Amino acid sequence: MIKVVSSTICPFVQRVTALLEQKKIPYDIEYISLLDKPDWFLRMSPNAQVPILITESGAVLFESDAIVEYLEEAYPALRSSVDAETRALDRAWSYLATKNYLVQCSAQRSQDEQTLVDRTEKLGEAFATIEGELGTGVYFRGSDIGMVDIAWLPLLHRSALIERHTGYDFLAGYPRVKKWQRHMMDTGLAEKSVAGDFESAFTGFYLSDSTYLGNGDVTCCDQARKRCGNEICC
């Protein structure tokens, strides 16, 4: 059976486990502490980062981009009969998501208001870009979940958690992305692809007393005014 080595709140890992869940591929998962990485993990992982995936034949794969491409090639594809150009475009839109995982992480850890605003604007560049690409379908390319949806799930999931716990909406001003988020959350895939204690670990780290979001000093309208310049988004 496939095995994934993970840390509890890593978005790169969630991308992999979400794909495994969507494809209904059985797998085991082991969580480690990134502050105290086991020696066996360091011997197995060339970049000393999670995730790693151990295939059924025992090969150790690293880097989430490589892992998800392996899973899409080695197992039935999420979307069949996709031409080469569309596959390339889907990879590019997926890369745009993964490039912003750490941008979102840093925004969530902002220690003051101005830093949060600045980092939200940086993250918003990605949301604004894909806002213009989303159509009227339920998911990125219509009625079926594809690789792009899987790649953006960690960003959408974490944005939903931040909004629910604090009222701060990273997606304010992006109605198509907001609709996409609702549809993705309705699938239940976000919850299936994380540890049982994910939400408590996530809020404990990103909404602690050391973060601006964790101090309870933000509201939806405050951040919307800063991003829109008026009260239209409220």
C-alpha positions as a printed NumPy array, in Angstrom:
array([[  0.   ,   0.   ,   0.   ],
       [  1.093,   3.572,  -0.657],
       [  2.454,   5.449,   2.348],
       [  2.604,   9.216,   2.812],
       [  4.843,  10.939,   5.349],
       [  3.349,  14.218,   6.42 ],
       [  3.129,  17.022,   8.923],
       [ -0.249,  17.984,  10.267],
       [ -0.836,  21.408,   8.699],
       [  1.336,  21.29 ,   5.56 ],
       [ -0.593,  22.453,   2.461],
       [  1.751,  20.576,   0.12 ],
       [  0.801,  17.331,   1.848],
       [ -2.916,  18.119,   1.635],
       [ -2.593,  18.47 ,  -2.122],
       [ -1.257,  14.901,  -2.289],
       [ -3.756,  13.363,   0.138],
       [ -6.647,  15.186,  -1.548],
       [ -5.687,  13.581,  -4.846],
       [ -5.424,  10.168,  -3.203],
       [ -8.855,  10.665,  -1.644],
       [-10.443,  11.867,  -4.875],
       [ -9.005,   8.901,  -6.778],
       [-10.   ,   6.563,  -3.91 ],
       [ -6.491,   5.132,  -3.709],
       [ -5.853,   3.367,  -0.363],
       [ -2.905,   4.748,   1.571],
       [ -1.323,   4.893,   4.994],
       [ -0.104,   8.147,   6.479],
       [  2.427,   8.94 ,   9.177],
       [  2.76 ,  12.374,  10.741],
       [  6.103,  13.704,  11.922],
       [  7.217,  16.869,  13.666],
       [  9.133,  19.225,  11.401],
       [ 10.878,  20.572,  14.489],
       [ 12.265,  17.137,  15.323],
       [ 12.549,  15.202,  12.07 ],
       [ 13.305,  11.504,  12.627],
       [ 16.596,  10.165,  11.319],
       [ 14.794,   7.607,   9.143],
       [ 12.885,  10.438,   7.454],
       [ 16.045,  12.444,   6.801],
       [ 17.628,   9.385,   5.213],
       [ 14.62 ,   8.904,   2.934],
       [ 13.842,  12.492,   1.948],
       [ 16.465,  14.122,  -0.312],
       [ 15.2  ,  17.627,   0.484],
       [ 14.266,  16.895,   4.14 ],
       [ 10.752,  18.17 ,   3.428],
       [  7.271,  16.707,   3.48 ],
       [  5.529,  15.191,   1.734],
       [  7.255,  12.051,   0.666],
       [  5.316,   9.203,  -0.87 ],
       [  6.475,   5.615,  -0.778],
       [  5.039,   3.713,  -3.721],
       [  3.775,   0.147,  -3.567],
       [  7.094,  -0.986,  -5.05 ],
       [  9.038,   0.89 ,  -2.367],
       [ 10.254,   3.871,  -4.394],
       [ 10.475,   7.101,  -2.403],
       [  9.018,  10.103,  -4.228],
       [  9.491,  13.695,  -3.069],
       [  8.296,  17.153,  -4.13 ],
       [  4.507,  17.447,  -4.305],
       [  4.527,  18.412,  -7.999],
       [  6.302,  15.182,  -8.895],
       [  4.148,  13.11 ,  -6.561],
       [  0.804,  14.281,  -7.953],
       [  2.01 ,  13.862, -11.538],
       [  2.999,  10.29 , -10.673],
       [ -0.414,   9.6  ,  -9.14 ],
       [ -2.168,  11.043, -12.176],
       [ -0.076,   8.936, -14.565],
       [  0.08 ,   5.675, -12.598],
       [ -3.621,   5.538, -11.679],
       [ -6.812,   6.345, -13.638],
       [ -6.798,  10.046, -14.503],
       [ -9.264,  12.4  , -12.863],
       [-10.349,  13.61 , -16.281],
       [-10.008,  11.284, -19.253],
       [ -9.431,  12.297, -22.876],
       [ -7.567,  15.504, -21.996],
       [ -5.289,  16.739, -24.771],
       [ -1.636,  17.666, -24.26 ],
       [ -2.267,  21.423, -24.356],
       [ -4.943,  21.223, -21.668],
       [ -2.736,  19.037, -19.476],
       [  0.063,  21.585, -19.786],
       [ -2.277,  24.447, -18.934],
       [ -3.629,  22.525, -15.953],
       [ -0.091,  21.973, -14.679],
       [  0.624,  25.695, -15.055],
       [ -2.519,  26.715, -13.152],
       [ -1.642,  24.151, -10.496],
       [  1.877,  25.6  , -10.161],
       [  0.347,  29.016,  -9.587],
       [ -1.472,  27.582,  -6.593],
       [  1.527,  25.837,  -5.051],
       [  3.698,  28.942,  -5.478],
       [  1.265,  30.71 ,  -3.164],
       [  1.011,  28.132,  -0.378],
       [  3.812,  29.775,   1.582],
       [  2.506,  33.245,   0.69 ],
       [ -0.757,  32.318,   2.404],
       [  1.105,  30.781,   5.339],
       [  3.05 ,  33.999,   5.882],
       [ -0.118,  36.102,   5.6  ],
       [ -1.82 ,  33.984,   8.245],
       [  1.17 ,  34.433,  10.557],
       [  1.255,  38.245,  10.178],
       [  1.987,  39.952,  13.481],
       [  0.445,  43.329,  12.707],
       [ -2.261,  44.894,  10.577],
       [ -0.098,  46.429,   7.871],
       [  1.826,  43.213,   7.328],
       [ -1.45 ,  41.334,   6.984],
       [ -2.746,  43.861,   4.451],
       [  0.476,  43.737,   2.419],
       [  0.613,  39.951,   2.385],
       [ -3.096,  39.683,   1.605],
       [ -2.532,  41.88 ,  -1.435],
       [  0.322,  39.627,  -2.546],
       [ -1.841,  36.524,  -2.155],
       [ -4.675,  38.354,  -3.874],
       [ -2.639,  38.584,  -7.065],
       [ -3.067,  34.83 ,  -7.505],
       [ -6.769,  34.9  ,  -6.66 ],
       [ -7.331,  37.807,  -9.061],
       [ -5.555,  35.926, -11.841],
       [ -7.599,  32.763, -11.51 ],
       [-10.783,  34.784, -10.972],
       [-10.523,  35.798, -14.617],
       [-10.09 ,  32.182, -15.719],
       [-12.996,  30.612, -13.839],
       [-16.114,  30.054, -15.893],
       [-19.681,  29.267, -14.945],
       [-19.046,  25.607, -14.131],
       [-18.923,  24.136, -10.658],
       [-15.181,  23.442, -10.796],
       [-12.23 ,  24.821, -12.731],
       [-13.08 ,  22.985, -15.93 ],
       [-16.781,  22.296, -15.548],
       [-18.637,  19.66 , -13.565],
       [-15.76 ,  17.33 , -12.631],
       [-12.94 ,  17.887, -10.158],
       [ -9.551,  18.008, -11.868],
       [ -5.907,  18.537, -10.996],
       [ -6.266,  22.321, -10.8  ],
       [ -9.074,  22.027,  -8.238],
       [ -6.908,  19.69 ,  -6.162],
       [ -3.965,  22.11 ,  -6.277],
       [ -6.063,  25.082,  -5.161],
       [ -7.923,  23.177,  -2.443],
       [ -5.395,  23.946,   0.342],
       [ -5.647,  27.696,  -0.388],
       [ -9.445,  27.599,  -0.489],
       [ -9.706,  25.418,   2.613],
       [ -7.443,  27.593,   4.72 ],
       [ -9.206,  30.74 ,   3.563],
       [-12.507,  29.21 ,   4.665],
       [-11.116,  28.358,   8.096],
       [ -9.685,  31.839,   8.598],
       [-12.996,  33.432,   7.635],
       [-14.994,  31.136,   9.897],
       [-12.791,  31.736,  12.915],
       [-12.006,  35.434,  12.476],
       [-14.319,  36.963,   9.862],
       [-11.288,  37.898,   7.736],
       [-11.87 ,  36.851,   4.131],
       [ -8.862,  36.431,   1.861],
       [-11.333,  35.983,  -1.014],
       [-13.283,  39.224,  -0.583],
       [-13.668,  40.823,  -3.989],
       [-13.293,  37.564,  -5.93 ],
       [-16.857,  36.262,  -6.37 ],
       [-15.996,  33.457,  -8.799],
       [-13.245,  32.157,  -6.53 ],
       [-15.66 ,  32.438,  -3.614],
       [-18.234,  30.34 ,  -5.472],
       [-15.535,  27.812,  -6.358],
       [-14.536,  27.667,  -2.701],
       [-18.112,  26.894,  -1.641],
       [-18.406,  24.065,  -4.145],
       [-15.054,  22.591,  -3.122],
       [-15.931,  22.764,   0.567],
       [-19.275,  21.091,  -0.115],
       [-17.491,  17.995,  -1.457],
       [-16.07 ,  17.178,   1.976],
       [-12.701,  16.586,   0.341],
       [-10.999,  19.199,   2.502],
       [-11.857,  17.356,   5.713],
       [-11.036,  13.936,   4.263],
       [ -7.561,  15.038,   3.191],
       [ -6.314,  16.287,   6.573],
       [ -5.667,  14.81 ,  10.002],
       [ -8.458,  14.561,  12.54 ],
       [ -6.826,  17.248,  14.665],
       [ -5.989,  19.478,  11.696],
       [ -8.3  ,  22.365,  12.578],
       [ -7.121,  22.62 ,  16.181],
       [ -3.469,  22.424,  15.076],
       [ -4.079,  24.987,  12.342],
       [ -5.835,  27.51 ,  14.589],
       [ -3.325,  26.912,  17.366],
       [ -0.494,  27.938,  15.065],
       [ -2.035,  30.604,  12.837],
       [ -4.537,  32.098,  15.282],
       [ -2.349,  32.195,  18.362],
       [ -1.836,  35.304,  20.461],
       [  1.323,  36.029,  18.476],
       [ -0.616,  36.639,  15.232],
       [ -2.741,  39.609,  14.265],
       [ -5.555,  37.352,  13.109],
       [ -5.444,  35.504,  16.415],
       [ -5.852,  38.665,  18.457],
       [ -9.439,  39.137,  17.295],
       [ -8.822,  42.701,  16.082],
       [ -9.922,  42.175,  12.473],
       [-13.331,  42.205,  10.865],
       [-14.518,  41.397,   7.364],
       [-15.405,  44.993,   6.632],
       [-12.083,  46.365,   7.881],
       [-10.078,  44.205,   5.501],
       [-12.553,  44.669,   2.648],
       [-12.286,  48.473,   2.849],
       [ -8.508,  48.26 ,   2.722],
       [ -8.624,  46.109,  -0.385],
       [-11.527,  47.758,  -2.171],
       [-11.103,  51.351,  -1.066],
       [-14.781,  51.555,  -0.113],
       [-17.548,  49.582,   1.564],
       [-18.851,  47.808,  -1.559],
       [-17.307,  44.462,  -0.568],
       [-18.827,  44.512,   2.921]])
